[in-house]
């Protein structure tokens, strides 16, 4: 099983750690370098970069199945989650999964007047109740790769009048994500979408979800260049009112990274990633270890092997240790030979 990506990547190590940070395609690196060189020479790099933000917004919208005017761009899941937290009324209950990623959960925890309730991932749909205002959950768990039953969670939320917030950071780019099926979704770009850090997306409903753009700056104006001084007279009529001022050069690269995802297709990427993950599950099981049950996930977490990560790194095999487990993650630039290399070093 070969890489899907051709000449776009040339890793010098066995890199099986996309769940921490994805590799960046050659086309994206070249575009970012060119933009930086242009900026250093005094060229109009900013004009090109702002156009790149819009092209990236549109590409992400296509990948997750919503119109571009429902996508906001920024740099952090925590900032967007914090904005959603700030928009909830005092006393509102937020339901989340135990052990979910802190950037999703903590913005609700620090608002002491909210009621944050956490339950096991598998019980979320059953635990939604009439007093629940928001269900916040990752599509794929960062710690161990378990995939949430979003259909059941969405149905339960609707039955009780709750909104849903889905963090697709460990899903978008390999797992089919339909952002139209959630009230809000958030996703970083630096993992499975293979962007530089500084690229993050928020999707909102057509009615903008009742959110207050508490960090709105000049880029949130309907006419940004006329919104540079004093209060913004007219906020953007779209999700762009929730934009953070962008990390421009990261977006210059991001549009090319998302283009690669679109060229290959999420379905083909998912099939490739899952096949590699299944190969590792079978191999590590044969070595006498039992992975966390996460069928269909591109992330494999193995209890009891977390302390092997430094030893693997000494052999140029890169995975991560999360929640005491060894976590390996497989993406379009990985091959069967790399999975076998990981198993070989673990066995040795």
N, C-alpha and C positions, 0 to 999 in steps of 0.2 A: 504494500500500500504506500504509494508515493505522496509527496506533498501536492496540494491543489494549486499552489501559488507560483510555480515556475521560478523565474529569476527574481521575483520580488523580494525574496529573503535569502540570506546566506549566513545563518547563525554559525558561530564558531564553537558552540557548546550544544549539549543535549538540553534544550530549553522546553520544559514541560510545565510552565508556570503562568499560563495566560490568565488564570483566575486572579493573579496578583497584578500582572501588567502584560499587555500584549506586545508582540514585536511590531515594529512600524515598517510598512512596505517601502521599498526603495523609491517608488514614485513620490511618496509623501515626504520622505527625507529630502529628496532633490528639490521639491517645491518649496519646502520650508527654508532650506539653505539659500535658494535663489532669492526668496523674499527678504531674508536677513541681509544678504549681500546688497540688495537694492536699497534697503533702508540705510545701511552703513554708507552707501554712496550718495545718499540724499535724494533718492528716487521716490516716486509716488507709491511706495509700498502699501501705505494705509488704504488707499483707494482700492487696490486689488484685494487686500485682506478683508475689507468690509463686504465686498462682493462674495468672497469665499464663505463668509458667515452665512449669507443667504443661500448659497448653493449647498452648503452643508445642511442647513435647516431643511431644505427641500428634499435632499437625499435621505436624511433620517426619517422624514415624514413618510416617504415611499416605503422604507424598510419596515416601519411599524404600522403602516396602514391608516394614516390619518392625513387630512389636508395640512399643508405647510403652515397655514394661519393658526393651527392649534399647537404649534411647537415653539417653545421658548428655548433660548440658548444661554448657557452660562458656564460655570467652571466647577460646580460642586453640588453633589446630591444633598449634602447637609444644608446648604443655603436654601435650596428649593423646598426641602422638607420643613425647614424652619419657617419659611413663608406660609406654607400650608398650616403649620402649627399655630402661627400667629393669627390666622384667620378663623380659628375655631372659637366658639363661645366658651366662656368660663364654665367649668363643670362638665364639659363634653368628655365622653369616654372614647379612647382610642384603643383598639384591639390590635395586638402585634404578636408575632411568633417569638417564642423563647429563643434566645441566642441569635436573633437576627442581627444584621450588620448595624453597627452603632450609628453610622451616618443617617440611616433611615429612622432609627428608634429614638436616639437621644434628643433630637429637637422637641419631641413631645414630652420627654421626661423632665427637661429643664423648665417647662412651663408647669409650675407646681399646682396651678389651678385646674389643670386637666387631669383626667383619670386614665392613666396608662395601665392597661391590663395585658399581661402576656400569658400565652398558653402554648402547648406543643403545636408545632406546625400542622400536624395531621388533625388537630381538633379545632382549628380556627373556624371553619364553616359552621360547626355545631355550637360554637361559643358566641356567635353574633346574637345580640339580644336587642329588644326594643330601645334600650338606652344607648346603644352603640352609635356614635356619630361617624367614625372613620375606621376602616380596616386597613392597616399598613403592613404590607408583606412583600418580601422578595420573591420574584418568580422562581429563582434558583438560589438555594442557600449558599452563602459564601463559604461557610465552614466545612460543609460536607457534600454539597452538590444536590441535595434533595430538591425535587421540583414540586412546587405548590400546586394544589388542585384549584387553579384560578377559576374554573367554571363553577365549581361548587361554592367557592368563597363569594364570587360575584352574585350568584343566585341568592345566597343567604343575606348578603348585604342589601340587595334590592328588596328582599322580603321584609326587612326591618328598617328600611329608609336610611341606611348608612351609605356613605360614599366609600370608594376604594382608592387606595394609593399603592401602586405596584412598582417596586424597584426592579428594573430590568437590567441592572448593571452586569449581572452574571448570566444574562440570557441574550440580550440584543447582539446580533452578529452571528449566532449559531442556532438559537432556538427561535422558532416562529413566535413573534410578539405582535399581538393585535391591540394597539393602544386604544382603539375605539371602544374596546370592551371594558375599560376601566375609567373611572372619573379622572384620575391623575396617574401618570407614570413618570418615573425619573430614571435616568441611566447615565453613567459616566461613559466616556468614549475610549478611555485608555486601556480597556481590557479586550473584549472580544471584537470590538470595532476598530481596534489597532490604531487609535489616534494618539497623539502626544497628550500628556496631562494638560488640563485646562479646558477640556471640552466636555460639556455635560448638557443633557437635554431634559426638558419638562414638557409633557403634553397635558392639555386641559380640555374640558368639554367645550362644546360650541358656545355655551353661555359664560365661558371663562371660569366657571366653578366657584363663583362667589369669593374669589381670592383678592386680598388687598395687596397691591404691589409695593410692599413696605420698603424695598431697597431700590425702587425705581430711580434711575438716573437719566441722563439726557438721551441715552440710546432707547429708552422706553417711550419716547415721544412719537406721536404719529408722524411728525417730521423732525427726525433727530437733529439735523443741523440747524433747525430753528428753535431748538429746545436746550440750548447750551447754558442759558443764564436765567437765574431765578427759578421759581416754581414752573414745572412743565405745564404749559397751558392745556395741552390736549394729549392724553396718553394714547398709545397705539390702540387701534380698535381690535387688534388680534392678540394672540398669545405673546407677541413681541413686547407688550407692555411689562412682561415679567422677565425680560432679558437682563442679564448682568452685562456690564461692560466687558466685551470679549477679550480673551487672550488671543489676539489677532493672528499671530504667526502659527499658533496651534491649529487654528481653523483653516489656515492656508493648507496645512498638511492634511487636516481631517477630511476635506472634500475628496481628496484622492483615495484615502483609506476607505471611505464609504463607497466610493465608486468601485473599488475592488470587491467589496461585499456584494454589491448589486450585480456585478459582472458574473460572479461565481454562483450567486443565488443562495439564500439561506437554507433551502432544502438540501442542496448538494453539500454545503458546509456541515450541516447537522449530521448527515449520513456519514461523512468522513470522520468527524469528531467522535461520534458515538461508536463507530467501529474501532477506533483506537482505544477509547475508554473501555470498551468491552474486552479488547485484547488484554489490557492491563488487569482488569478485574479477574479474568480467567487465570492469568499468569500469577498474580499475587496470591490468589486463592490456592493455586497449586503449590505455592511456597509455604502454605500453612497459615495464612492470614485471612481475616474476614472483613472485607470492605463494608462501609456503611451502605445500607440498602438505598440506592438511588437510581432505579432503572431508567435508562434513557438519558442519563446525564453525561455531559462531557467532563464533569468533575468527579474524581474518585478520591474518597477519603478513607484512609486505613488506620484504625485505632492501633495504638501500641507501637507505631513506627515513626512518630513525630521526631524522635531524637536521631533518626537516620538522615535527616535533611542536611546537616553539616557534613556528614561523611560523604553523601552523594555529591555535594558541591565540590569537595576536594577532588572528585573524579570528573568534574565539569558536567555533572548532571543536576539540573536545577528544577526543584520542586519547592514546596513550602511546608512549614509546620503550622497547623491551625487547630486550635482547641485540643492540643495534645496529639493530633493525628497527622500522618503524612498525607498531604493533599497534592495530587497530580492532576493537571488539566491539559486537555488536548485540543489543538486547533488546526486550522487549514494548512499551516506550514510544517506540521509534524508528520512523521512517517512511522511505519511499523517497525523499522529498524531502531528508531529512537525508543519506542516502547520496550523493545527487546533489550536495549542497552540499559534502561532503567531496571528491568527485572534481573539482568545479569549482575549489576552492581549490588542490588539488594540481596541477591542470593549469595554473593561473595562476602 
